[in-house]
């Protein structure tokens, strides 16, 4: 009898998040519909994801390839899936082949992974894959992401040399304790200005994926159009079965 109660809590939490997203967007004078909420369901069972889906949500994110390719086929095809984080190049075909409705790849941090993704999209004859270039805005050596000084070059590479990828914006993962959140977000915003100037894009054409459970409202107020909410919706993670990417 415990499982339905947990799932009910998750749906309630989702509705609370969506309300707070709307309020944050209004404070930022942004249309709430322009802010995408990615419900990050890593380590959570298909049954719980399905409850969130049945509540009307369609955008979900996963971090671990093996877990992802096991879950996705068990869920409706109209889900807009996001892969979030670093990926080894030898796992690219496993991911794209196993999740044909993968819409966004949030985590291109070097030219090699961009090239592998581009070739895999071509070989699988699937629609172009939208990607966010991941920028390491906190300067932590343990974090993936290109240095801010290299984001323009990487974005230009995707735009010019990866015809089967669609450059859609920039993403960052802040420090775990959120102490540097404002600086991280300002750095990513500055990167967007530089990228848009170099690529001849408007800022509206370049999304910012920043903000997670602890700082998504502030992220929206500082321009984020894509927030990644996991534990606030789904509860604490169980990493006992985590598999590397």
MITOR-534724 format. One line per field, with one value per residue: residue number from 0; x, y, z of N, C-alpha, C in turn. Coordinates in Angstrom, 3 decimals. Each point is the difference from the previous one (the first is absolute). Layout:
num <- [NUM ...]
n_xx <- [X ...]
n_yy <- [Y ...]
n_zz <- [Z ...]
ca_xx <- [X ...]
ca_yy <- [Y ...]
ca_zz <- [Z ...]
c_xx <- [X ...]
c_yy <- [Y ...]
c_zz <- [Z ...]
***
This chain:
num <- [0 1 2 3 4 5 6 7 8 9 10 11 12 13 14 15 16 17 18 19 20 21 22 23 24 25 26 27 28 29 30 31 32 33 34 35 36 37 38 39 40 41 42 43 44 45 46 47 48 49 50 51 52 53 54 55 56 57 58 59 60 61 62 63 64 65 66 67 68 69 70 71 72 73 74 75 76 77 78 79 80 81 82 83 84 85 86 87 88 89 90 91 92 93 94 95 96 97 98 99 100 101 102 103 104 105 106 107 108 109 110 111 112 113 114 115 116 117 118 119 120 121 122 123 124 125 126 127 128 129 130 131 132 133 134 135 136 137 138 139 140 141 142 143 144 145 146 147 148 149 150 151 152 153 154 155 156 157 158 159 160 161 162 163 164 165 166 167 168 169 170 171 172 173 174 175 176 177 178 179 180 181 182 183 184 185 186 187 188 189 190 191 192 193 194 195 196 197 198 199 200 201 202 203 204 205 206 207 208 209 210 211 212 213 214 215 216 217 218 219 220 221 222 223 224 225 226 227 228 229 230 231 232 233 234 235 236 237 238 239 240 241 242 243 244]
n_xx <- [0.813 1.324 0.141 -1.332 0.252 1.116 -0.665 -0.964 0.973 0.485 -1.231 -0.232 1.180 -0.338 -1.213 0.616 0.835 -1.001 -0.638 1.032 0.066 -1.313 0.046 1.030 -0.651 -1.078 0.763 0.392 -1.298 -0.003 -0.388 -0.818 -0.694 0.826 -0.421 0.933 -0.852 1.259 -0.898 1.043 -0.180 1.273 0.243 -0.964 -0.955 -0.209 -0.457 1.055 0.818 -0.616 0.106 1.244 0.232 -0.654 0.833 0.508 1.036 0.774 0.660 0.857 0.835 1.026 0.785 -0.542 0.900 0.584 -0.128 0.476 0.874 0.044 -0.011 0.681 0.361 0.031 0.341 -1.037 -0.240 -1.046 0.755 0.311 0.881 0.662 1.166 0.339 1.065 1.112 0.456 0.404 0.916 0.500 -0.681 0.487 0.431 0.490 0.361 0.513 0.578 0.311 0.209 -0.798 -0.701 1.332 -0.380 0.559 1.206 -0.065 1.016 -0.105 1.133 -0.023 0.907 0.735 -0.614 0.202 1.209 0.176 -0.575 0.710 1.059 -0.297 -0.299 1.069 0.771 -0.635 0.323 0.379 -0.997 0.352 1.099 -0.851 0.968 0.405 0.780 0.704 -0.204 1.266 -1.063 0.168 0.623 -0.919 1.217 -0.780 -0.368 -0.919 0.277 -0.183 1.238 -0.496 1.327 -0.417 -1.003 0.534 1.233 -0.434 -0.663 1.053 0.708 -0.867 -0.035 1.326 0.294 -1.112 -0.216 0.250 0.675 -0.834 0.916 -0.339 1.221 0.077 0.759 -0.325 0.917 -0.694 0.550 0.308 0.729 0.018 1.185 0.321 -1.226 -0.082 1.234 -0.400 -1.129 0.679 0.861 -1.011 -0.589 1.191 0.111 -1.271 0.305 1.100 -0.686 -1.004 0.929 0.697 -1.149 -0.139 -0.133 -1.303 -0.053 -1.115 0.959 0.534 -0.438 -0.422 0.732 -0.613 0.360 0.124 -0.192 1.268 -0.006 -0.992 -0.547 1.147 0.171 -1.271 0.138 1.037 -1.128 -0.043 0.103 0.909 -0.867 0.927 -1.194 0.784 0.813 -0.169 0.019 1.105 0.558 0.604 1.240 -0.045 1.251 -0.620 -0.800 0.627 -0.143 1.292 0.173]
n_yy <- [-1.210 -0.141 -0.796 -0.242 -0.072 -0.706 -0.736 -0.024 -0.212 -0.834 -0.395 -0.028 -0.605 -0.755 -0.082 -0.241 -0.846 -0.494 0.057 -0.492 -0.856 -0.127 -0.069 -0.833 -0.619 0.089 -0.385 -0.897 0.237 -1.305 -0.381 -0.461 0.084 1.018 -0.380 -0.820 -0.851 -0.377 -0.961 0.141 -1.108 0.377 -1.284 0.619 -0.762 -0.826 -0.725 0.544 -0.265 -1.172 0.047 0.463 -0.971 -0.863 0.723 -0.362 -0.432 0.629 0.755 -0.976 -0.146 -0.586 -0.621 -1.203 -0.295 -0.929 0.815 0.960 -0.798 -0.304 1.237 0.682 -1.250 0.119 1.138 0.850 -0.121 0.623 -0.733 1.214 -0.896 0.258 -0.101 -0.141 0.700 -0.468 -0.245 -1.260 0.264 -1.041 0.896 0.776 -1.027 -0.463 1.231 0.413 -1.189 0.114 1.274 -0.552 0.194 -0.216 1.064 -0.037 0.426 -0.042 0.336 0.640 -0.623 -0.648 0.252 -0.827 0.343 1.251 -0.330 -0.668 0.988 0.864 -0.811 -0.111 1.280 0.212 -0.826 0.576 0.953 0.622 0.655 1.229 -0.119 0.528 0.896 -0.130 1.014 -0.919 0.997 -0.149 0.508 -1.122 -0.449 -0.888 -0.480 -0.338 1.199 -0.598 0.245 0.724 0.471 0.991 0.048 -1.260 0.607 1.151 -0.424 -0.552 1.084 0.682 -0.893 0.009 1.324 -0.031 -0.902 0.273 -0.280 -1.087 1.021 0.365 0.951 -0.277 -0.056 0.532 -0.852 0.027 -0.573 0.624 0.663 -1.142 0.908 0.246 -0.025 -0.557 -0.316 1.178 -0.271 -1.246 0.487 0.941 -0.946 -0.830 0.988 0.252 -1.298 0.085 1.117 -0.618 -1.099 0.721 0.775 -1.059 -0.532 1.285 -0.373 0.004 0.701 0.338 -0.066 0.496 -1.192 0.200 -1.090 0.581 -0.542 -0.427 -1.070 0.317 0.234 -0.806 0.479 -0.001 -1.234 -0.220 0.539 -0.844 -0.490 -0.962 -0.779 -0.654 -0.476 -0.582 -0.521 -0.485 0.134 1.249 -0.636 -0.701 0.889 -0.416 0.056 -1.077 0.262 -0.911 0.267 1.111 0.256 -0.093 1.235]
n_zz <- [0.000 0.227 -1.088 -0.001 1.299 -0.266 -0.894 0.916 0.865 -0.908 -0.236 1.297 0.135 -1.039 0.480 1.162 -0.610 -0.695 1.161 0.661 -1.003 -0.010 1.303 -0.103 -0.985 0.736 1.035 -0.899 0.004 0.254 -1.201 0.935 -1.118 0.160 1.187 -0.426 0.558 0.198 0.089 0.798 -0.696 0.019 -0.024 -0.673 0.549 -0.997 1.018 0.601 -1.011 -0.068 1.313 -0.148 -0.861 0.774 0.759 -1.185 0.726 -0.893 0.839 -0.317 1.026 -0.605 0.894 0.170 -0.929 0.762 1.005 -0.763 -0.615 1.288 0.460 -0.898 -0.396 1.316 -0.573 0.027 -1.285 0.556 0.819 0.447 -0.400 1.112 -0.638 1.271 -0.353 0.532 -1.222 0.233 -0.895 0.688 0.715 -0.962 -0.724 1.150 0.312 -1.141 -0.060 1.279 -0.339 -0.913 1.133 0.038 0.693 1.220 -0.343 1.326 -0.760 -1.176 0.390 -1.162 -0.929 0.713 1.119 -0.404 -0.412 1.125 0.665 -0.708 0.086 1.292 0.073 -0.771 0.699 1.010 -0.891 1.094 0.560 -0.421 0.707 0.842 0.032 1.253 -0.211 0.655 0.857 0.335 0.593 0.699 -1.097 0.351 0.290 1.015 -0.410 -0.740 -1.262 -1.080 0.036 0.731 0.065 0.115 0.631 -0.411 0.187 1.134 0.322 -0.414 0.683 0.993 -0.063 -0.122 0.942 0.658 -1.290 0.724 0.516 0.926 -0.166 1.261 0.544 1.214 0.668 1.288 0.765 0.929 1.003 0.606 0.638 -1.321 0.649 -1.166 0.351 0.622 0.461 0.306 0.434 0.651 0.362 0.216 0.618 0.551 0.237 0.367 0.616 0.433 0.364 0.466 0.508 0.415 0.412 0.300 1.271 0.190 1.118 -0.619 -0.908 1.096 0.315 1.237 0.162 0.997 1.150 1.276 0.733 0.282 -1.331 -0.334 1.116 0.644 -0.476 0.205 1.197 -0.187 -0.544 0.928 -1.070 0.746 0.885 0.747 0.235 0.964 1.039 -0.392 -1.171 -0.184 0.806 1.116 -0.476 -0.768 0.406 0.709 -1.043 0.379 -1.313 -0.274 -0.491]
ca_xx <- [-0.813 0.842 0.393 -0.890 0.158 1.202 -0.288 -0.870 0.851 0.768 -0.887 -0.220 1.245 0.082 -0.914 0.598 1.119 -0.526 -0.523 1.129 0.617 -0.842 0.182 1.345 -0.026 -0.725 0.888 1.031 -0.703 0.125 -1.172 0.250 0.045 1.336 0.903 -0.216 0.336 0.431 -0.114 1.157 -0.529 1.059 -0.125 -1.398 -0.638 -0.907 -1.344 -0.066 0.032 -1.310 -0.936 0.234 -0.511 -1.467 -0.424 0.044 1.348 0.535 1.425 0.741 1.432 0.750 1.440 0.794 -0.387 -0.607 -1.308 -0.824 -0.455 -0.927 -1.269 -0.695 -0.939 -1.161 -0.790 -0.594 0.915 -0.103 0.850 1.163 1.087 1.276 1.132 0.674 1.298 1.112 -0.191 1.142 -0.316 -0.375 -1.381 -0.887 -0.962 -0.892 -0.987 -0.889 -0.761 -0.920 -1.000 -0.245 -0.674 0.867 -0.178 1.091 1.204 0.521 1.303 1.118 1.068 1.206 -0.281 -0.050 -1.342 -0.891 0.184 -0.592 -1.452 -0.391 0.081 -1.011 -1.302 -0.028 -0.055 -1.291 -1.005 -0.993 -0.089 1.106 -0.027 0.273 1.035 0.493 1.420 0.167 1.064 0.394 0.010 0.482 1.438 0.354 0.628 -0.766 -1.211 0.089 -0.352 1.108 0.276 -0.752 0.768 -0.075 -1.384 -0.290 0.627 -0.741 -1.300 0.258 0.276 -1.287 -0.798 0.625 0.515 -0.886 -1.287 -1.109 -0.275 -0.578 0.463 -1.198 0.284 1.087 -0.435 1.018 -0.336 0.649 0.623 -1.005 -0.619 -0.641 0.583 0.433 -1.086 -0.139 1.148 -0.122 -1.050 0.466 1.018 -0.664 -0.673 1.036 0.358 -1.049 0.201 1.142 -0.353 -0.982 0.708 0.851 -0.795 -1.053 -1.290 -0.577 0.042 -1.191 0.278 1.024 -0.548 0.878 -0.427 0.673 -0.953 -0.471 -0.965 0.279 0.165 -0.654 -0.734 0.995 0.462 -1.015 0.057 1.224 -0.064 -0.055 -1.188 -0.050 0.440 0.086 -0.486 -0.031 -0.403 -1.158 -1.189 0.005 0.521 1.423 0.492 0.625 1.129 0.641 0.136 0.496 0.946 0.703 -0.287]
ca_yy <- [1.210 1.193 0.562 1.050 1.226 0.663 0.527 1.153 1.102 0.479 0.795 1.248 0.763 0.524 1.143 1.097 0.504 0.724 1.277 0.861 0.380 1.061 1.219 0.513 0.559 1.269 0.987 0.339 0.548 -1.002 -0.848 -1.297 -1.072 -0.032 -0.709 -1.438 -0.716 -1.371 -0.821 -0.903 -1.219 -1.003 -0.972 -0.188 -1.064 0.353 0.236 1.356 0.892 -0.086 0.821 1.393 0.087 -0.011 1.300 0.947 0.475 -0.731 0.243 -0.728 -0.091 -1.097 0.235 -1.214 -0.621 -1.325 0.180 0.730 -0.847 -0.990 0.652 0.713 -0.801 -0.359 1.210 0.505 0.555 1.451 0.659 0.731 -0.421 0.722 -0.623 1.073 -0.316 -0.476 -1.312 -0.543 -0.086 -1.360 -0.261 0.862 -0.778 -0.686 0.981 0.461 -1.132 -0.481 1.034 0.694 1.279 0.958 1.297 0.905 -0.510 1.095 -0.333 -0.052 0.787 -0.006 -0.259 -1.446 -0.532 0.598 -0.743 -1.335 0.166 0.354 -1.204 -0.968 0.472 -0.303 -1.439 -0.501 0.671 0.607 1.450 0.705 0.004 1.309 -0.132 1.128 -0.055 0.092 0.909 -0.130 1.372 0.051 -0.209 -1.200 -0.995 -1.246 0.167 0.036 1.302 0.747 1.277 1.070 0.589 -0.856 -0.331 0.499 -0.911 -1.260 0.271 0.176 -1.323 -0.698 0.677 -0.072 -1.315 -1.084 0.334 -0.792 0.512 1.344 0.745 0.611 0.853 -0.281 -0.501 -0.083 -0.625 0.796 -0.713 -0.767 0.738 1.181 1.245 0.861 0.030 1.214 0.153 -1.003 0.399 1.185 -0.455 -0.652 1.068 0.690 -0.922 0.075 1.235 -0.195 -1.008 0.566 0.962 -0.742 -0.843 0.784 -0.419 0.841 -0.687 -0.854 -1.244 -0.728 -0.259 -0.182 -1.077 0.178 -0.067 -1.318 0.032 0.985 1.385 0.199 1.269 1.038 -0.197 0.556 1.451 0.457 -0.258 -1.394 -0.459 -1.455 -0.355 -1.443 -0.215 -1.418 -0.433 0.761 -0.689 -1.451 -0.417 -0.351 -0.974 -1.246 -0.162 -1.303 -0.743 0.928 -0.529 1.105 0.271]
ca_zz <- [0.000 0.128 -1.278 -0.496 0.792 -0.483 -1.324 0.176 0.452 -1.147 -0.850 0.733 -0.081 -1.364 -0.133 0.752 -0.799 -1.157 0.495 0.354 -1.270 -0.564 0.798 -0.271 -1.353 0.062 0.630 -0.974 -1.169 -1.056 -0.139 0.654 -0.989 -0.595 0.913 -0.059 1.225 -0.255 1.207 -0.086 0.627 0.205 1.105 0.375 -0.785 -1.094 0.539 0.531 -1.159 -0.643 0.777 -0.386 -1.376 0.038 0.525 -1.109 -0.326 -1.150 -0.172 1.027 -0.233 0.608 0.039 -0.142 -1.266 0.120 0.630 -0.958 -1.104 0.557 0.353 -1.071 -0.785 0.817 0.212 -1.240 -1.002 -0.132 0.992 -0.492 0.867 0.031 0.665 0.730 0.557 -0.831 -0.622 -0.720 -1.429 -0.406 0.427 -0.783 -0.799 0.942 0.450 -1.071 -0.504 1.030 0.337 -1.273 0.222 0.688 -0.656 0.348 0.654 0.812 0.506 -0.944 0.612 -0.838 -1.407 -0.245 0.275 -1.003 -1.254 0.170 -0.031 -1.367 -0.843 0.436 -0.493 -1.426 -0.259 0.473 -0.837 0.880 -0.104 0.658 1.456 0.597 1.017 0.779 0.341 1.448 0.402 1.404 0.502 1.379 0.011 0.754 -0.880 -0.025 -0.803 -1.456 -0.566 -0.574 0.646 -0.668 -1.102 -1.184 -0.379 -1.344 -0.963 -0.041 -0.626 -1.434 -0.570 -0.134 -1.020 -1.324 -0.385 0.448 -0.629 0.527 1.338 0.016 1.164 0.585 1.141 0.929 1.300 1.026 1.276 1.034 1.112 0.747 1.114 -0.589 0.477 -1.105 -0.986 -0.819 -0.881 -1.064 -0.926 -0.730 -0.951 -1.137 -0.758 -0.777 -1.084 -1.025 -0.756 -0.896 -0.997 -0.930 -0.858 -0.930 -0.888 -0.647 0.553 1.038 1.282 0.082 -0.718 0.753 1.330 1.151 0.887 1.294 1.097 0.400 1.099 1.037 -0.447 -1.292 -0.053 -0.264 -1.374 -0.895 0.138 -0.661 -1.431 -0.429 -0.733 0.141 1.354 0.160 1.366 0.314 1.337 0.480 -0.511 0.184 1.291 0.050 -0.975 0.426 -0.908 0.243 -1.241 -1.014 -0.970 -0.642 -1.402]
c_xx <- [0.851 0.262 -0.962 0.144 1.204 -0.261 -0.922 0.773 0.763 -0.857 -0.303 1.225 0.176 -0.877 0.538 1.153 -0.503 -0.575 1.146 0.767 -0.785 0.209 1.372 0.065 -0.704 0.845 1.077 -0.591 0.189 -1.286 0.292 0.137 1.386 1.012 -0.363 0.441 0.325 -0.066 1.072 -0.273 1.050 -0.205 -1.447 -0.681 -0.946 -1.395 -0.153 0.039 -1.366 -1.051 0.139 -0.501 -1.523 -0.562 0.120 1.383 0.605 1.516 0.786 1.478 0.612 1.494 0.849 -0.504 -0.731 -1.384 -0.985 -0.561 -0.901 -1.377 -0.789 -0.977 -1.267 -0.968 -0.498 0.991 -0.077 0.753 1.138 1.151 1.220 1.048 0.825 1.340 1.009 -0.294 1.276 -0.390 -0.427 -1.410 -1.020 -1.056 -0.963 -1.107 -0.980 -0.835 -1.046 -1.095 -0.284 -0.716 0.815 -0.055 1.185 1.160 0.624 1.362 1.101 1.101 1.320 -0.386 -0.152 -1.401 -1.013 0.086 -0.622 -1.528 -0.480 0.000 -1.071 -1.389 -0.146 -0.197 -1.337 -1.170 -1.126 0.002 1.201 -0.198 0.346 1.034 0.247 1.497 0.134 1.231 0.291 0.159 0.548 1.507 0.449 0.591 -0.814 -1.227 0.293 -0.388 1.232 0.204 -0.776 0.735 -0.085 -1.395 -0.339 0.558 -0.778 -1.369 0.154 0.271 -1.302 -0.792 0.555 0.326 -0.891 -1.416 -1.196 -0.289 -0.562 0.463 -1.172 0.282 1.158 -0.568 1.163 -0.543 0.774 0.637 -1.067 -0.695 -0.639 0.635 0.390 -1.074 -0.071 1.146 -0.052 -0.993 0.418 1.050 -0.645 -0.722 0.998 0.449 -1.037 0.165 1.109 -0.330 -0.965 0.645 0.813 -0.810 -1.115 -1.391 -0.536 0.045 -1.217 0.223 1.006 -0.489 1.091 -0.597 0.807 -1.069 -0.478 -0.869 0.240 0.036 -0.762 -0.763 0.947 0.510 -0.974 0.036 1.226 0.081 -0.078 -1.308 -0.206 0.529 -0.143 -0.316 -0.122 -0.572 -1.196 -1.303 -0.039 0.463 1.459 0.366 0.515 1.111 0.682 0.229 0.501 1.025 0.674 -0.440 1.268]
c_yy <- [1.267 0.677 1.069 1.311 0.787 0.652 1.214 1.224 0.592 0.878 1.348 0.894 0.612 1.242 1.222 0.627 0.826 1.354 0.966 0.439 1.138 1.322 0.621 0.640 1.353 1.090 0.477 0.612 -0.897 -0.812 -1.366 -1.146 -0.124 -0.719 -1.483 -0.644 -1.448 -0.759 -1.088 -1.241 -1.074 -0.734 -0.261 -1.029 0.536 0.331 1.421 1.037 0.021 0.827 1.467 0.240 0.099 1.296 1.099 0.468 -0.872 0.115 -0.620 -0.068 -1.170 0.282 -1.217 -0.831 -1.320 0.075 0.621 -0.928 -1.133 0.611 0.501 -0.857 -0.382 1.172 0.557 0.712 1.515 0.752 0.713 -0.294 0.901 -0.910 1.114 -0.492 -0.518 -1.400 -0.432 -0.226 -1.395 -0.388 0.763 -0.807 -0.769 0.939 0.370 -1.127 -0.481 0.973 0.813 1.331 0.936 1.314 0.928 -0.777 1.182 -0.401 -0.149 0.909 -0.068 -0.390 -1.491 -0.547 0.586 -0.780 -1.390 0.069 0.267 -1.229 -1.017 0.402 -0.326 -1.492 -0.603 0.616 0.588 1.520 0.647 0.054 1.388 -0.177 1.329 -0.222 0.204 0.830 -0.198 1.404 0.123 -0.201 -1.226 -1.047 -1.283 0.084 -0.028 1.393 0.707 1.291 1.106 0.614 -0.824 -0.247 0.484 -0.954 -1.305 0.192 0.178 -1.335 -0.766 0.579 -0.246 -1.408 -1.180 0.256 -0.766 0.323 1.411 0.717 0.801 0.878 -0.489 -0.531 0.003 -0.728 0.753 -0.853 -0.668 0.776 1.310 1.330 0.947 0.174 1.297 0.179 -0.996 0.446 1.226 -0.385 -0.626 1.035 0.762 -0.869 0.061 1.251 -0.189 -0.989 0.569 0.994 -0.739 -0.781 0.757 -0.417 1.080 -0.781 -0.898 -1.347 -0.878 -0.186 -0.049 -1.096 0.126 0.050 -1.411 0.154 1.124 1.441 0.325 1.306 1.159 -0.100 0.611 1.527 0.583 -0.459 -1.436 -0.312 -1.503 -0.347 -1.501 -0.342 -1.491 -0.302 0.772 -0.627 -1.451 -0.471 -0.404 -1.086 -1.271 -0.290 -1.364 -0.780 0.880 -0.671 1.151 0.187 -0.095]
c_zz <- [0.000 -1.342 -0.514 0.760 -0.474 -1.345 0.084 0.437 -1.174 -0.905 0.665 -0.087 -1.390 -0.149 0.742 -0.773 -1.175 0.399 0.297 -1.248 -0.627 0.746 -0.246 -1.383 -0.009 0.646 -0.975 -1.274 -1.227 -0.084 0.616 -0.986 -0.644 0.890 0.010 1.317 -0.363 1.328 -0.070 0.840 0.240 1.322 0.404 -0.910 -1.068 0.532 0.521 -1.122 -0.676 0.751 -0.365 -1.423 -0.010 0.578 -1.059 -0.410 -1.095 -0.154 1.157 -0.375 0.743 -0.130 -0.333 -1.176 0.183 0.626 -0.989 -1.066 0.480 0.263 -1.212 -0.797 0.765 0.183 -1.326 -0.916 -0.113 1.100 -0.721 0.960 -0.139 0.616 0.612 0.525 -1.007 -0.536 -0.697 -1.456 -0.423 0.450 -0.849 -0.761 0.888 0.447 -1.106 -0.593 0.983 0.369 -1.271 0.162 0.892 -0.756 0.220 0.609 0.731 0.554 -1.027 0.539 -0.762 -1.428 -0.287 0.225 -0.987 -1.311 0.079 -0.054 -1.421 -0.895 0.385 -0.475 -1.483 -0.246 0.426 -0.769 0.853 -0.188 0.686 1.518 0.519 1.113 0.708 0.216 1.510 0.341 1.487 0.575 1.409 0.107 0.758 -0.959 -0.134 -0.895 -1.494 -0.476 -0.507 0.791 -0.737 -1.185 -1.281 -0.520 -1.406 -1.046 -0.127 -0.651 -1.506 -0.671 -0.228 -1.159 -1.405 -0.461 0.402 -0.539 0.549 1.464 -0.132 1.272 0.564 1.205 0.831 1.306 0.973 1.213 1.071 1.076 0.851 1.121 -0.448 0.413 -1.134 -1.063 -0.801 -0.987 -1.157 -1.064 -0.810 -1.043 -1.223 -0.861 -0.863 -1.169 -1.112 -0.860 -1.036 -1.118 -1.034 -0.959 -1.055 -1.039 -0.724 0.428 0.931 1.310 0.187 -0.682 0.741 1.432 1.065 0.873 1.284 1.083 0.241 1.247 0.996 -0.445 -1.291 -0.102 -0.295 -1.431 -1.001 0.044 -0.697 -1.451 -0.457 -0.718 0.149 1.388 0.189 1.455 0.270 1.365 0.550 -0.458 0.462 1.373 -0.089 -1.002 0.673 -0.990 0.131 -1.292 -1.136 -0.905 -0.718 -1.446 -0.832]
***
